[in-house]
């Protein structure tokens, strides 16, 4: 058979992921921060998109036609001409109450809450306290122009660890070469106060003498706060003990064997240090008073507050109201009036194509964001319906749940539910939880009844360990026996796995720790 090139036609089916579909999928799995960053980029890229603050956004919602244009107020009159000073308001912000009515998100509660329902907001307003934004004047007066002073200008800057060390270095050393080495060392110190780069590598990078670099490091380690510039925990504690004049030979051996201290193996430490167990207990108490992370006093990276995507509130009739958090929804509008003006003034085909593309992308983006909000609300509502017992009675009543159950209930694919529940949070009367928290494996019962949630079993294990006495510490086998008494069929290795996930040490380590703590508090009793 001769090898040749031929032209053949073949018919087939394939799923093509358009850029718009990829964008919708990507938006669905974004968290609030990621979504805000993405929209910021889109606002810079697309001139037809505008961000609107929540105070400026009207609390009304209009019906849209199937093509996405607001004909009632779309910036056009009856004959299709743009109206001056008017523009369409296509918003991502979906009315949570309207969605709740459409999707039936008032979830009936089969359990009665213990205690009273949360009441109405009793926080007072500024006007009620005799203050208002219009009547506020700063200490400098200046109320004639009606502008309020910038109070942030009077707030002191946060203390910075590197600046604090640099100020001390300027006083401790006058040699420019030592200062250069010192600044390089300070830059290598992390926010906890530890030196994370080898001193020889710093000296090699600066073409400096390693002995001189080590001497500069010793100088920095004498700075405030005590223990700064250490390369490990042992050195950090040693620096602080030297400053307290407590780093004697016995203490040196004690600090060199910190793993034994973590295990509370005081007899072994007493043999190594050549002292009795009472002295070891005193040494442990002194080490415990030291700061293992001296740099944290100056703060670290700013903590980003957790913003819930969904809010669950108890209703007066015993049901649960599920609504989207309007503060977490970015508000984006499409300026149709500006698009019409620019398109009418465009002379080149390239300009018209650009405006048309921007308008199409803006309309698709707002639709995708609205669909994202609706999908989140659907998934959250079904979770609340299935986990009603948890909201009413606590984690012990959390039911086993998987993605397929939610997907079948709302008519979506499991992958869609997985994307929705990633990095999304729900505010409930029992706290803020990630949506994935409500999904857990099932643990069988000994009687063959309804299965238990793995999270509920993990909580029961923690309760048992918290209540144990220093002289009756539960082993994993004992925990298995007690769980079987309350109709939970579980293996010992599963108990060990759950205990490790809770960061609870073994029974041997817990016994040593609790007995040592009992001995420490015995004189006080």
C-alpha positions as CSV (number, residue, x, y, z in Angstrom):
1,X,0.0,0.0,0.0
2,X,1.5,3.3,-1.1
3,X,1.8,6.1,1.5
4,X,0.2,9.3,0.3
5,X,-1.5,12.4,1.5
6,X,-5.3,12.5,1.3
7,X,-8.1,15.0,2.1
8,X,-10.9,13.3,4.1
9,X,-14.1,14.6,5.8
10,X,-15.3,13.2,9.1
11,X,-18.4,14.0,11.1
12,X,-18.2,14.1,14.9
13,X,-19.3,15.8,18.0
14,X,-17.1,17.8,20.4
15,X,-17.6,20.2,23.3
16,X,-16.1,23.5,22.5
17,X,-15.3,25.8,25.5
18,X,-15.9,29.3,24.4
19,X,-14.0,32.2,26.1
20,X,-17.3,33.3,27.6
21,X,-18.1,29.9,29.1
22,X,-14.5,29.6,30.5
23,X,-15.0,33.0,32.1
24,X,-18.3,31.9,33.7
25,X,-16.7,28.8,35.1
26,X,-13.8,30.8,36.4
27,X,-16.0,33.3,38.1
28,X,-18.0,30.6,39.8
29,X,-15.0,29.3,41.8
30,X,-13.6,32.7,42.6
31,X,-13.6,33.9,46.2
32,X,-14.6,37.4,47.2
33,X,-11.0,38.7,47.0
34,X,-10.2,36.9,43.7
35,X,-13.5,38.2,42.2
36,X,-12.7,41.8,43.3
37,X,-9.2,41.6,41.8
38,X,-10.6,40.2,38.5
39,X,-13.3,42.9,38.3
40,X,-10.7,45.6,38.9
41,X,-8.7,44.3,35.9
42,X,-11.9,44.2,33.8
43,X,-12.8,47.8,34.8
44,X,-9.4,49.0,33.6
45,X,-9.7,47.0,30.4
46,X,-13.3,47.7,29.4
47,X,-14.3,51.4,29.3
48,X,-18.0,50.5,29.3
49,X,-17.9,49.0,32.7
50,X,-18.2,51.2,35.8
51,X,-18.0,50.3,39.5
52,X,-20.7,51.8,41.7
53,X,-20.5,52.1,45.5
54,X,-23.3,50.5,47.6
55,X,-24.4,53.9,48.8
56,X,-24.9,55.2,45.2
57,X,-26.6,52.1,43.9
58,X,-30.4,52.4,43.7
59,X,-32.4,49.8,45.7
60,X,-34.5,48.9,42.7
61,X,-34.3,46.1,40.2
62,X,-35.7,46.1,36.7
63,X,-36.8,43.4,34.4
64,X,-34.5,42.7,31.5
65,X,-35.2,41.4,28.1
66,X,-33.7,38.1,26.9
67,X,-30.9,39.9,25.1
68,X,-29.7,41.5,28.3
69,X,-30.8,45.1,27.6
70,X,-32.9,47.1,30.1
71,X,-35.5,48.6,27.7
72,X,-37.3,50.3,30.6
73,X,-34.2,52.4,31.4
74,X,-31.5,51.4,29.0
75,X,-30.4,54.9,28.0
76,X,-32.6,54.9,24.9
77,X,-35.9,56.4,24.2
78,X,-38.8,54.9,22.3
79,X,-37.2,55.3,18.9
80,X,-33.8,54.0,20.0
81,X,-32.0,57.3,20.4
82,X,-29.8,57.8,23.5
83,X,-31.1,60.1,26.2
84,X,-28.6,62.7,27.5
85,X,-27.4,62.0,31.0
86,X,-29.1,58.7,31.3
87,X,-27.5,55.2,31.3
88,X,-28.5,51.7,31.9
89,X,-28.0,50.0,35.2
90,X,-27.2,46.4,34.7
91,X,-26.0,45.2,38.0
92,X,-24.3,42.2,39.5
93,X,-26.0,42.9,42.8
94,X,-29.0,40.5,42.9
95,X,-31.8,41.3,45.3
96,X,-31.5,38.6,47.9
97,X,-35.1,38.9,48.9
98,X,-36.3,38.6,45.3
99,X,-34.1,35.5,44.7
100,X,-35.3,34.0,48.0
101,X,-38.9,34.4,46.7
102,X,-38.0,32.9,43.3
103,X,-36.0,30.0,44.6
104,X,-38.1,29.3,47.7
105,X,-35.2,29.8,50.1
106,X,-37.4,30.1,53.2
107,X,-36.4,26.7,54.7
108,X,-38.7,25.0,57.1
109,X,-37.1,24.0,60.4
110,X,-38.0,20.7,61.9
111,X,-36.2,21.5,65.2
112,X,-37.0,24.2,67.7
113,X,-34.1,26.3,68.7
114,X,-33.1,26.3,72.3
115,X,-33.4,29.8,73.8
116,X,-34.6,33.0,72.1
117,X,-34.1,33.9,68.5
118,X,-31.7,36.8,67.8
119,X,-33.6,40.0,68.2
120,X,-33.6,43.1,66.1
121,X,-30.6,45.3,65.8
122,X,-30.4,47.4,68.9
123,X,-27.3,49.3,68.0
124,X,-27.8,53.1,68.1
125,X,-27.1,55.5,65.2
126,X,-24.9,58.5,65.3
127,X,-27.8,60.7,65.0
128,X,-29.4,59.1,68.1
129,X,-26.3,59.8,70.0
130,X,-26.3,63.4,69.1
131,X,-23.7,63.1,66.3
132,X,-24.1,63.1,62.5
133,X,-21.8,63.1,59.6
134,X,-22.9,66.6,58.6
135,X,-22.4,68.1,62.0
136,X,-19.1,66.5,62.7
137,X,-16.1,68.9,63.0
138,X,-12.6,68.0,63.8
139,X,-10.4,69.4,66.5
140,X,-9.0,72.0,64.1
141,X,-12.4,73.4,63.3
142,X,-12.6,74.2,59.6
143,X,-16.2,73.4,59.3
144,X,-16.9,76.5,57.1
145,X,-16.4,74.6,53.9
146,X,-18.5,71.6,55.0
147,X,-15.6,69.2,54.6
148,X,-14.7,66.8,57.4
149,X,-11.1,66.4,58.4
150,X,-9.2,63.3,57.4
151,X,-9.0,61.4,60.6
152,X,-6.6,58.8,59.1
153,X,-3.9,61.5,58.9
154,X,-3.7,61.5,62.7
155,X,-3.4,57.7,63.1
156,X,0.1,56.5,64.1
157,X,1.8,54.2,61.6
158,X,2.1,50.6,62.6
159,X,5.5,49.6,64.2
160,X,7.7,47.8,61.7
161,X,10.3,45.2,62.9
162,X,12.8,46.0,60.2
163,X,12.7,49.7,60.9
164,X,13.0,49.1,64.6
165,X,16.1,47.0,64.1
166,X,17.6,49.5,61.6
167,X,17.3,52.3,64.2
168,X,19.2,50.2,66.7
169,X,21.8,49.3,64.1
170,X,22.5,53.0,63.4
171,X,23.2,53.5,67.1
172,X,25.2,50.3,67.6
173,X,27.6,50.6,64.7
174,X,29.4,53.5,63.0
175,X,31.3,51.5,60.4
176,X,29.6,51.7,56.9
177,X,30.6,48.1,56.1
178,X,29.1,46.7,59.3
179,X,25.9,48.7,58.6
180,X,25.7,47.3,55.1
181,X,26.1,43.7,56.4
182,X,23.6,44.5,59.2
183,X,20.9,45.8,56.8
184,X,21.3,42.6,54.7
185,X,20.9,40.5,57.8
186,X,17.9,42.5,59.0
187,X,16.3,42.1,55.5
188,X,16.7,38.3,55.9
189,X,14.8,38.3,59.2
190,X,11.1,37.2,58.9
191,X,8.1,38.5,60.7
192,X,8.5,36.1,63.6
193,X,12.0,37.4,64.3
194,X,14.1,34.4,62.9
195,X,17.0,34.7,60.4
196,X,15.9,32.6,57.4
197,X,19.1,32.9,55.4
198,X,22.5,31.4,56.1
199,X,25.0,33.9,57.4
200,X,27.8,32.5,55.2
201,X,25.6,33.0,52.1
202,X,24.9,36.6,53.1
203,X,28.7,37.2,53.6
204,X,29.4,35.6,50.2
205,X,26.8,37.8,48.5
206,X,28.3,40.9,49.9
207,X,31.9,39.7,49.4
208,X,32.4,40.2,53.2
209,X,34.5,38.3,55.7
210,X,32.3,35.5,57.3
211,X,33.8,36.2,60.7
212,X,32.8,39.8,60.4
213,X,29.3,38.9,59.3
214,X,29.0,36.6,62.3
215,X,30.1,39.4,64.6
216,X,27.4,41.7,63.1
217,X,24.8,39.0,63.6
218,X,25.9,38.7,67.3
219,X,25.4,42.5,67.6
220,X,21.9,42.3,66.1
221,X,21.0,39.4,68.4
222,X,21.6,41.8,71.3
223,X,18.9,44.2,70.0
224,X,15.4,44.6,71.3
225,X,13.2,42.4,71.3
226,X,15.2,39.8,73.0
227,X,15.8,36.7,70.9
228,X,15.7,38.5,67.6
229,X,17.9,37.2,64.8
230,X,18.0,33.6,66.0
231,X,18.3,30.8,63.5
232,X,16.2,28.3,65.3
233,X,14.1,27.9,68.5
234,X,17.0,26.6,70.6
235,X,19.1,29.7,69.8
236,X,16.2,32.0,70.4
237,X,15.6,30.7,73.9
238,X,19.3,30.7,74.6
239,X,19.6,34.4,73.7
240,X,16.8,35.3,76.1
241,X,18.1,33.1,78.9
242,X,21.6,34.7,78.6
243,X,20.1,38.1,79.0
244,X,18.4,36.9,82.1
245,X,21.7,35.3,83.3
246,X,20.0,31.9,83.6
247,X,21.9,30.0,80.9
248,X,23.9,27.8,83.3
249,X,25.2,24.3,82.2
250,X,22.0,22.5,83.4
251,X,19.9,25.0,81.4
252,X,22.1,24.5,78.3
253,X,21.4,20.8,78.4
254,X,17.7,21.4,79.0
255,X,17.4,23.7,76.0
256,X,19.4,21.3,73.8
257,X,16.7,18.6,74.5
258,X,13.5,20.5,73.7
259,X,11.9,17.4,72.1
260,X,11.9,15.7,75.5
261,X,10.3,18.8,76.9
262,X,7.6,18.6,74.3
263,X,6.9,15.0,75.4
264,X,6.9,16.1,79.1
265,X,9.5,13.4,79.7
266,X,10.8,15.1,82.9
267,X,12.6,11.9,84.3
268,X,14.8,11.8,81.2
269,X,15.5,15.5,81.4
270,X,16.4,15.2,85.1
271,X,18.9,12.5,84.3
272,X,20.5,14.5,81.5
273,X,20.7,17.7,83.4
274,X,21.8,16.1,86.7
275,X,19.0,17.6,88.7
276,X,15.8,16.3,90.3
277,X,12.4,16.5,88.7
278,X,11.3,19.5,90.8
279,X,14.2,21.6,89.3
280,X,13.3,20.4,85.9
281,X,9.7,21.6,86.5
282,X,11.1,25.0,87.5
283,X,13.3,25.1,84.4
284,X,10.3,24.2,82.2
285,X,8.2,27.0,83.8
286,X,11.0,29.5,83.1
287,X,11.3,28.5,79.5
288,X,7.6,28.6,79.1
289,X,7.7,32.3,80.1
290,X,10.0,33.1,77.2
291,X,8.8,34.3,73.8
292,X,9.4,31.8,71.0
293,X,8.5,34.3,68.3
294,X,9.9,37.7,69.4
295,X,9.1,39.4,66.1
296,X,5.3,39.0,66.4
297,X,5.1,41.9,68.8
298,X,5.5,44.2,65.8
299,X,2.8,42.6,63.8
300,X,3.0,40.8,60.5
301,X,1.0,40.9,57.3
302,X,-2.4,42.6,57.6
303,X,-5.2,40.2,58.5
304,X,-7.9,40.1,55.9
305,X,-11.3,39.9,57.5
306,X,-13.5,37.0,56.5
307,X,-16.6,38.1,54.6
308,X,-19.5,35.7,54.4
309,X,-21.1,35.1,50.9
310,X,-24.4,33.9,52.4
311,X,-26.2,34.9,55.5
312,X,-28.6,32.5,57.3
313,X,-31.1,34.0,59.8
314,X,-33.8,32.4,61.8
315,X,-37.3,33.5,60.9
316,X,-40.1,34.1,63.3
317,X,-42.0,31.0,62.3
318,X,-39.1,28.7,63.1
319,X,-37.8,28.4,59.5
320,X,-34.5,29.7,58.1
321,X,-34.0,32.6,55.8
322,X,-31.1,32.3,53.3
323,X,-29.9,35.4,51.5
324,X,-26.8,36.7,49.8
325,X,-24.6,39.1,51.6
326,X,-25.0,42.3,49.7
327,X,-21.8,43.7,51.1
328,X,-19.8,40.9,49.5
329,X,-21.4,41.4,46.0
330,X,-19.4,43.8,43.8
331,X,-21.6,46.2,41.9
332,X,-20.8,46.7,38.2
333,X,-22.8,48.7,35.7
334,X,-22.8,48.8,31.9
335,X,-22.9,52.4,30.6
336,X,-25.0,52.0,27.4
337,X,-25.4,55.7,27.0
338,X,-21.6,56.2,26.7
339,X,-21.4,53.2,24.4
340,X,-24.0,54.7,22.1
341,X,-22.3,58.1,22.0
342,X,-18.9,56.6,21.3
343,X,-20.3,54.2,18.7
344,X,-22.1,57.1,16.9
345,X,-18.9,59.1,16.8
346,X,-16.6,56.2,15.6
347,X,-15.5,56.6,12.0
348,X,-13.2,53.7,11.5
349,X,-14.3,50.1,11.4
350,X,-11.7,49.1,14.0
351,X,-13.2,51.5,16.5
352,X,-16.7,50.3,16.0
353,X,-15.5,46.7,16.3
354,X,-13.8,47.6,19.6
355,X,-16.8,49.2,21.1
356,X,-19.1,46.4,20.0
357,X,-16.7,43.8,21.5
358,X,-16.5,45.8,24.8
359,X,-20.3,46.0,25.0
360,X,-20.7,42.3,24.4
361,X,-18.1,41.4,27.0
362,X,-19.6,43.8,29.5
363,X,-23.1,42.3,29.0
364,X,-21.8,38.8,29.3
365,X,-19.8,39.6,32.4
366,X,-22.9,41.0,34.2
367,X,-24.9,38.0,33.2
368,X,-22.2,35.6,34.4
369,X,-22.0,37.4,37.8
370,X,-25.7,37.3,38.2
371,X,-25.8,33.6,37.4
372,X,-22.9,33.1,39.9
373,X,-25.0,34.7,42.6
374,X,-28.1,32.6,41.8
375,X,-26.1,29.4,41.8
376,X,-24.4,30.2,45.2
377,X,-27.9,30.9,46.6
378,X,-29.3,27.6,45.3
379,X,-26.5,25.5,46.7
380,X,-26.5,27.3,50.1
381,X,-30.3,26.9,50.4
382,X,-30.1,23.2,49.8
383,X,-27.3,22.9,52.4
384,X,-29.4,24.7,54.9
385,X,-32.4,22.5,54.2
386,X,-30.3,19.3,54.7
387,X,-28.3,20.5,57.7
388,X,-31.2,22.1,59.6
389,X,-30.4,20.0,62.7
390,X,-26.9,21.4,62.8
391,X,-28.2,25.0,62.8
392,X,-30.7,24.2,65.5
393,X,-28.8,21.9,67.9
394,X,-25.1,22.0,67.0
395,X,-22.3,20.1,65.4
396,X,-23.3,16.8,67.1
397,X,-26.3,16.7,64.8
398,X,-24.4,17.4,61.5
399,X,-25.6,14.9,58.9
400,X,-23.3,13.1,56.4
401,X,-23.5,14.9,53.1
402,X,-21.8,14.6,49.7
403,X,-21.7,16.7,46.5
404,X,-23.9,14.3,44.5
405,X,-26.8,14.8,47.0
406,X,-26.8,18.6,46.5
407,X,-26.2,18.3,42.7
408,X,-29.2,15.9,42.3
409,X,-31.4,18.2,44.4
410,X,-30.8,21.4,42.4
411,X,-30.3,19.8,39.0
412,X,-26.6,20.6,38.5
413,X,-23.4,18.7,38.0
414,X,-21.1,17.7,40.9
415,X,-18.3,19.8,39.5
416,X,-20.5,22.9,39.6
417,X,-21.4,22.3,43.2
418,X,-17.7,21.7,44.0
419,X,-16.7,25.1,42.4
420,X,-19.5,26.9,44.3
421,X,-18.5,25.5,47.7
422,X,-14.8,26.4,47.3
423,X,-13.7,29.5,49.2
424,X,-17.3,30.5,49.9
425,X,-18.5,31.1,53.5
426,X,-21.9,31.0,55.2
427,X,-22.7,33.1,58.3
428,X,-25.0,31.2,60.6
429,X,-26.2,31.8,64.2
430,X,-23.5,29.3,65.2
431,X,-20.6,31.2,63.4
432,X,-19.1,31.5,60.0
433,X,-18.3,28.2,58.2
434,X,-17.0,27.4,54.8
435,X,-19.6,25.7,52.6
436,X,-17.3,22.6,52.3
437,X,-17.5,22.2,56.1
438,X,-21.1,20.9,55.7
439,X,-19.8,18.0,53.5
440,X,-18.5,15.0,55.4
441,X,-18.2,11.3,55.1
442,X,-20.6,8.9,56.9
443,X,-19.8,6.7,59.8
444,X,-21.9,3.5,60.1
445,X,-23.9,2.7,63.3
446,X,-23.7,-0.5,65.2
447,X,-27.5,-1.0,65.0
448,X,-27.8,-0.3,61.3
449,X,-29.7,2.9,61.7
450,X,-29.0,6.4,60.2
451,X,-25.3,7.0,59.7
452,X,-23.3,9.6,61.6
453,X,-21.3,12.5,60.1
454,X,-17.5,12.2,60.4
455,X,-17.4,15.8,61.7
456,X,-19.8,15.0,64.4
457,X,-17.8,11.9,65.4
458,X,-14.6,14.0,65.4
459,X,-16.4,16.4,67.8
460,X,-17.4,13.6,70.1
461,X,-13.8,12.3,70.2
462,X,-12.6,15.8,71.2
463,X,-15.2,16.0,73.9
464,X,-14.2,12.7,75.4
465,X,-10.5,13.7,75.5
466,X,-11.3,17.1,77.0
467,X,-13.2,15.5,79.9
468,X,-10.6,12.8,80.7
469,X,-8.7,13.0,84.0
470,X,-4.9,13.0,84.4
471,X,-5.0,9.5,85.9
472,X,-7.6,8.1,83.5
473,X,-6.4,9.0,80.0
474,X,-8.3,7.3,77.2
475,X,-6.4,5.2,74.7
476,X,-7.6,4.9,71.1
477,X,-9.1,1.5,71.9
478,X,-11.0,2.9,74.9
479,X,-12.4,5.7,72.7
480,X,-13.6,3.1,70.2
481,X,-15.3,1.2,73.0
482,X,-17.1,4.3,74.2
483,X,-18.2,5.3,70.7
484,X,-19.7,1.9,70.2
485,X,-21.7,2.4,73.4
486,X,-23.4,5.3,71.7
487,X,-24.1,3.4,68.5
488,X,-21.0,4.5,66.5
489,X,-19.2,1.8,64.6
490,X,-15.6,3.0,64.0
491,X,-12.2,1.4,63.7
492,X,-9.2,2.3,65.9
493,X,-7.1,3.6,63.0
494,X,-10.0,6.0,62.1
495,X,-10.0,7.3,65.7
496,X,-6.2,7.8,65.4
497,X,-6.6,9.6,62.1
498,X,-9.3,11.9,63.5
499,X,-7.2,12.6,66.7
500,X,-4.2,13.6,64.5
501,X,-6.4,15.9,62.5
502,X,-7.5,17.6,65.7
503,X,-3.8,17.9,66.7
504,X,-4.3,15.9,69.8
505,X,-1.3,13.9,71.0
506,X,-1.3,10.2,71.8
507,X,-2.6,8.9,75.2
508,X,1.0,8.5,76.5
509,X,1.9,12.1,75.7
510,X,-1.4,13.3,77.1
511,X,-0.8,11.4,80.3
512,X,2.6,12.9,80.8
513,X,1.4,16.4,80.0
514,X,-1.6,16.3,82.4
515,X,0.3,14.6,85.2
516,X,3.1,17.2,84.9
517,X,0.5,20.0,84.9
518,X,-1.1,18.5,88.0
519,X,2.2,18.4,89.8
520,X,2.9,22.1,88.9
521,X,-0.5,23.2,90.3
522,X,-0.3,20.9,93.3
523,X,1.5,23.5,95.6
524,X,-1.1,26.1,94.7
525,X,-3.9,23.8,95.7
